[in-house]
Amino acid sequence: MYINRRSVEEAIAAIADDKAAGPDLVPPRMLKIAAPVLINEILHVMNMSVRSGVFPDCWKDAVIAPIPKIPWQM
């Protein structure tokens, strides 16, 4: 199973512009702007990872920000 260009394009297009940058510090809007130039490289890296079964450790990171609930809003 390989990842195709269309699925990567659709995934990038589906990212909300107002979301925060991830651990790579690349804002979603910049990724969308650069996607037409970088799509082949992104696709190559993703397919090499699927083919080899090795995923970079940085792909396994996430930024988790707890949002405390205010008691009167519950």
C-alpha positions in Angstrom: 0.0 0.0 0.0 1.4 3.4 -1.0 0.2 6.9 -0.4 -0.9 8.7 -3.5 -0.5 12.4 -4.5 -4.2 13.1 -4.3 -4.5 11.9 -0.7 -1.6 14.1 0.4 -3.1 17.1 -1.4 -6.5 16.5 0.2 -5.0 16.1 3.6 -3.1 19.3 3.3 -6.1 21.2 2.0 -8.2 19.9 4.9 -5.9 21.5 7.5 -7.6 24.5 9.1 -5.6 27.7 8.5 -6.3 29.0 12.1 -4.7 25.9 13.8 -1.4 26.3 15.6 1.9 25.0 14.2 2.9 21.5 15.3 6.3 20.4 16.7 8.0 21.3 13.4 6.8 25.0 13.9 5.5 25.2 10.4 2.2 27.1 10.3 -0.6 25.4 8.4 -1.0 28.4 6.0 2.7 28.1 5.1 2.4 24.4 4.4 -0.6 25.1 2.1 1.3 27.8 0.2 4.4 25.6 -0.2 2.5 22.4 -1.0 2.6 22.7 -4.8 6.4 23.0 -4.7 7.0 20.4 -2.0 4.3 17.8 -2.7 6.7 15.4 -4.6 9.2 15.5 -1.7 6.5 15.0 0.9 5.1 12.1 -1.0 8.5 10.5 -1.5 9.4 10.7 2.2 6.0 9.4 3.3 6.1 6.4 0.8 9.7 5.6 1.8 8.5 5.4 5.4 5.6 3.2 4.5 7.8 1.0 2.3 10.6 0.6 5.0 8.3 0.5 8.0 10.4 3.1 9.7 8.8 6.4 10.8 10.9 9.3 12.0 10.6 9.9 15.7 9.6 13.5 15.1 6.4 12.2 13.4 5.5 10.6 16.7 5.6 13.9 18.6 2.6 16.0 19.5 1.9 19.2 21.3 -0.7 18.7 23.9 -2.0 21.8 25.6 -4.5 21.2 28.4 -7.4 23.6 28.6 -8.8 23.8 32.1 -12.5 24.0 32.5 -13.9 26.8 34.6 -16.4 25.3 37.2 -19.3 27.6 36.3 -19.0 26.6 32.6 -19.6 22.9 33.3 
